[in-house]
Amino acid sequence: MPAPSVTVRPLSPVIGAEIIGVDLSKPMSNEVFDAVHRAFLKHHVIFFRDQILTPDDQIALGRRFGSLNIHPYVRGMSSHPEILEIIKEPSDRINFGGGWHSDMSFLETPVLGSMLYAVEVPDVGGDTLFANQHAAYDSLSDGLKSALGGLKAIHSAAEEYGLKGPSAQKRASMESEVVGDDVPEYEHPVVRTHPETGRKGLYVNPAFTLRFAGWSRAESRPLLNHLFEVSKREAFTCRFRWSPGALAFWDNRCVWHYALNDYHGERRHMRRVTINGDRPH
């Protein structure tokens, strides 16, 4: 049962819930933390509105769930390197995170989850979409599930952070590294078992998955494209409209997300902390 002060309001039948009755600037009691954690595992992405969080508050909140990641290719705040300031200025054309992906699957040990806090948002636009990869896997035929069970895929930052990659493009208020040919590649299972719930889900994404292990890119592309189409089906998604002081916390082990780039000429300023995870299995 939820803690008495915590209300969980689902956004869709398969993913997303708004949490009401929690002040994230204050330490959570064990009872409230357990209720929030249960909602996170059940709904895969949870949302809080009207929060007033300093960078120190956000770091403390993230650390309640685990150690924090320092991004290898994007410079964090000078005073708080664990925090990425994700800013699109009115002069920028390309936003950060503007395509379906799972954060940092290109690491040998990918991240558990991300907490994104809205400092400044446009009046209209700049929503974020989320997609449930457990639901995507569950929708597959038994034959395809069997075929995918033993497959691994190669993940890398080479394309997204390469010279022409969207995440490496110059932005007025963000500094990203352009990676070279020596960027590492790592194998992860195509079907990942969630370490806390035991549920299976697809673990490939268009931004960082290059090919199947032991397959050529040409051989991999048709099946990867099919999985990508399944993974973003509307029935498996929810959409969140941001407001100043809103925070989203999503599970990168089973969720894709997509930051919409439909607010040209306006400013959007977000702060993100990312929680370290474990190696997929």
N, C-alpha and C positions, 0 to 999 in steps of 0.2 A: 504493500500500500504506500502511496506517496506520503511524504511528510505533510503534516496539517497545513503548513504555510505555503506549500508548493502546488500550483495548478499546472497541469500539462494539457495543452490544447493542440491536437494534431492539425497539420496543414493539409495533408493528403492521406489517402488510405495506406500508402506504402512508404512514405518518407517525409520527415520533417515534423517538428512540433515546437510551438512557442511555450516557453516556461514563464509563468507569472508568479510573483511573490518572492523573488530572490533578488537581493541587492549584492551584486558581484563585487562591489568595492569593499565589502566586509568579509571577514573569514566565515566560511560556511561551517555550521555544526556538522557533526558526522551524519546526523539524520538527514539534513538537507543535502549534503554531498551525495549520500547514497541515493536519494530520490532523483537528483540531477543525473547521476551516473547511470541509473536504470533507464531514464528517459533517453539518454544518449545512445545506449546500446539498443534500445527498442526502436527508436525513430531515426537513428544514424546521423541526423543533423538537428541541432536544437538552437533556438533563437531566444534572445532576451532583448527587451526594449527599455529605453529610458534609463540607461546606465551611465554613470559618471565615473570614468576610469582614467586614472593617471597611468603613464607607462609602468610605474612600479606596481600599481594595482593589477595591471594586465599580466605582468610577469609573475606575480604571486599567484594569480588565478591559474595560469598555465602550469606552474610548477606543482600545483595541487594534483595534477593528473600525470606528471612525469617530468623528466629533465627536458630542457628546451634546446632546440636546434639553432645553430648559427648557419645561415644559408651560405653555401660555398661560392655562389656566383653573383649574389646581389648584396650590396652593402647595406647593413642595418644602421639603426640610429647610432650616432657617435657615442652617446651616453648610455645606450642600451642596445648592444649589438644583437641581442636576441630578437629585437623587434624590427620587422620590415615596415617601412612607411611606403605604402602602395598609393602613389599619387598620380593622377592624370590631370595635368594642367590644361587650361582652355586651348593652349597652342599645340598640345599633343594630339596625334592622330591615332596611334595604336595604344590600346590599354594593356595592362599587365594581367595575365590570366584570361585573355579573351578567346578561349577555345576549350572544348571539353578535355579535362585532365584529372589526374589524381596527383596531389602535391608530392613532388620529389620522389617518385617511384624510381628515379634514376640512381638512387643511393644503394649501396650494398645492404644497408639496414634502413629501409624506408620509414617515414614518419608515421606516428599513430594518428594524429589529428591536427587541425589548425583552428585557431581562434581569431576571427577577423572582427575588428571593432570600427564602427563608422564615426569618424571625426567630422567630416563634411561631405555631404552628398548633394547631387542635383535635385531640383524639385521634382523632375520626372526623368525616368531612365536610370540606368546603372544597376538594375536588378541582377541577382545571381540565381542561376538555375542549379539544381542538384539532382543527381540520378542514383538510384539504389542498385548496386551491382549484385546484391543477393537476388533481387527480383529478376534481374536480367538473366542470371544463371538458371534460376528456377524455371524460366520460360523456355529453355532449350529442350530439344528432344533428348530422349534417353541415349540415342545413338551418338549425338554430338557431345553430350556430357561424357560418355565413355571415351570418345576420341580425344577429348581435351584433358582428361584426367592425368595423363602422363606427360603432357607437354610443358615445356618451359619457354619463356620468351625473354628476349634481350631488351633491356631498358638502358637508355643513355640520355644525357643532356645534349648530345652532339647537334641535333637538329634545332631544338628549341632555343638553345643558347649559342648556336653557331653564328657565322657572320650574317646570314639572312634570317635567322630565327626571330620570331616575334618577341621572345622574352629578352633578347639581347639588344633590341633597338634602343636608340638614344631617346631619353625622355628628359624633360626639363628639370624634374625634381627627383629622379631616381638614377642610380649608378649601377649598371650591370656589366659583368665581364663577358667578353666574347671568347668562347672556348675554341681550342684548336683541335687537331686530329687526334691528340693524345688523351682526350677525355675518356674516362673509363666506361666500360660496359659491364652490366651485371645481369645474371639470370635469375628470374623469379617464376614461380609456378603460374600457369595461365589461370588455374582455378585455385584460389586461395581459401584456406580454412581460417575463419576468424578466431584469434587466440582466446577471446573471452566468451563468445557465444557458441562456437563450434559450427556456425553456418558457413556454407560454401558460397563463394561469389567470384565473378570474373575479375581478374586482376591484369588487365591490359588497358592502355589508353592511347589516344592518337598523338599526344604530345611527346611521349617518352618511350613508347614501345616500337622498336625498329623492325623486329622479325622474330620468328620462332627459332629456338636454339636448334642448330643442325639443319635449318632450312635456309634457302636463299631468300632475299627480299622479294623477288618476283614470285616465288612459290608461296610466301607468307601472305602477300597482299590480299588475295581474294578472301581468305578466311578471316584475316584481321579486319578487313572492311566489313564483313558480315557481323562480326562480334561488336564492332564499334556501332553499327546501326542498331543492333539489338539493345546495346547498353544505354542508348539515349532515347529509347522509345518514350513517348509522352506519358504513357501509363505508369512509368517508373520514376517520374520526376515530381518535383515541387519547385515553386518560384518564390523568392523572397524579395519584397520591396523594402529597401533600406530607409532608415530614418536616422537622424543624428542620435548617437548614444545606443544604437542597436549593436548587438554582438551575435555572431553565428559561430557555432562550434561543430565542426563536422569530422566524421570518421574516415580518414583517407584509406583505411583498410578495406572499405566497402562502398565508397561514395566517389562519384565524379562531380565536378562542378564547372561552371562556365560563367564568367563575368561578362555581362552584355556591354557592348560598346556603342551605345545609342544616345549619347549625351554630348556630342561634339560642341566645343566652345564653352563648356562648363567645367567646373572643378570637382573632383572627387578625391577625398583623402581618407585612407583607411590605415589601420595599424594591425599587423598580424604577428602573432607568436605561433610557433609550430612545435609540437611535442614529439620527442623522439619515440620510436617504436621498436619493433623486433623484426627479425628476418622472416619473410613470408614462408609458410609451409602449407 
